[in-house]
Structure formats: structure tokens, C-alpha cells
Amino acid sequence: ADQDKVNPSSLIFSGVMMLEYMGWREAADLINAAYPRVIQEKFVTYDFA
């Protein structure tokens, strides 16, 4: 708290929910599938380090 840092994952998953709502399930699934791989490869921002 009080570090003025953002959490980009909340924005990413909001986008996923929007895509699902719009019926773009394939695009949402691609993002959901990529997310754990990106974290596993440690290609992340400072808030995940």
C-alpha cells in the first residue's frame, strides 16, 4: 500500500470479460491461455517480481 504501483492484471482480465460479453470467446481464451505462460516465463512487470 502507498507505493503508487498499478496492477495490470486487473485491466487485462477486465478486457477478457469484455471480450466474453461481446461474444469474442476465442480472443478471450487466447489471453487466458497466455497469461500463466507469461508469468511462468517471468516476463512480467515489477508487481509480479
Residue pairs with C-beta under 8 A, 6 or more apart in sequence:
5 46
5 47
6 47
7 47
8 45
8 47
9 35
9 48
12 31
12 35
15 31
16 28
16 31
16 32
17 28
19 25
19 27
19 28
19 31
20 28
38 44
39 48
42 49
